Structure formats: structure tokens, C-alpha cells
């Protein structure tokens, strides 16, 4: 996929087994972090809108790391979707779902992974045409057992479980037929960012490649 190529939500999910969930407090960390993740083979970067610096960090990544595919996480309103798009986001992830957020992302031509935790929320997202969803918070909302239960009534839905996912349990989620990728913060540990240990982050990103292998080969 060319960096400038338009993409959809399924392509975002299929690019790598893990989408890193990134919380940035220092704009100076944004570019080296993005470069470290890309060097490790992870291009889809979800920068969450949880800090005052988030939009500035996104702008820096979009401008200086064009090989990354920048996403915005914790998008909760149409205004946040617009701000993220203006900062250079090419996809959005929300912790929950409302039709207003969904419509705003459609109007912006911004692929959205809406957050769901219940069957009713899945049905609401489906009514608005969304079939690639974020399951959040995954462990707290039922984990593997819930995803297995949903495979019956929601067989066409594909999920990105996020919340409590680690390198140790990610493969269990990725083995499910309705899971395309997972979201995780373990690729971007706060202490590594604070120390500027970008090599460690590249190594953590590289380790996710093994998650693509068949279970028998791991």
C-alpha cells in the first residue's frame, strides 16, 4: 500500500497484527517514536486524544514521518474527528459509538473503528454501515469468551480487541476468526519514551511479526 493511498478500516486492521495505542505528553517524543515503530514494521499508529499535546504530536508525525499511517484514538465527538483530520489523521478510533461521530467521519472520508462492548452497540454500528469494530475494553468486557459468543449472531463483524491486550495474550485473540488485529500499549512503554530508548520500541514492534505466524510455528 502506497503511503498516500486511500485506505478503509479493514485495510487499517490488516496491515499489522497490532495497532499501537499511543499516549504522548511531549511533542519532542512524537517523531522519534513514530520512526522507531515504523522501523519495527508497524505503520498504523493510533495517537490518542488524551493529552493537550496530542494534536501537535499528530501534526509533527504527519509532516515528518510520511511513511507512517497516522490515526487518532479516543475520538468522542464530531469536533474531535475534525481536529484529528486537520492534524493529519488518516483513520480514527473511538472508545464507544454514536451516529454523530460515525457521520462526521463519513463526511471527512475518515475510516473509523468504532468502539463497542455490547451486542446493542454492535447493532447500532451495523445500522450505520460499520462492520469493522474495536472491542473495548476487551478483557473487562468479556475477552475471548465474548468474542467467541459474538461470532454466531455477528458472524460478518471483524474486531480489533483493545484493553488489557499484551504480547503474552495477543496470539490467543488473533487466533479467533473474527479478530483481524489487536490494539495494545505495550509497544510504547512510558519508561522507554521517557528515556528516549527508541531501539527498545523498535524491538518491541519487530516482535509483533511473530504474531502473524500460524500457531504451530510460534
Secondary structure by P-SEA (a helix, b strand, c coil): ccccccccaaaaaaccccccccccccccccaaaaaaaaaaccccccccccccaaaaaaaaaaacccccbbbbcccccaaaaaaaaaacccbbbbccccaaaaaaaaaacbbbbbbbccaaaaaaaaaacccbbbcccccccccaaaaaaaccccccbbbbcccccccccaaaaaaccccccccccccccaaaaaacaaaaaaaaaaaacccccccccc
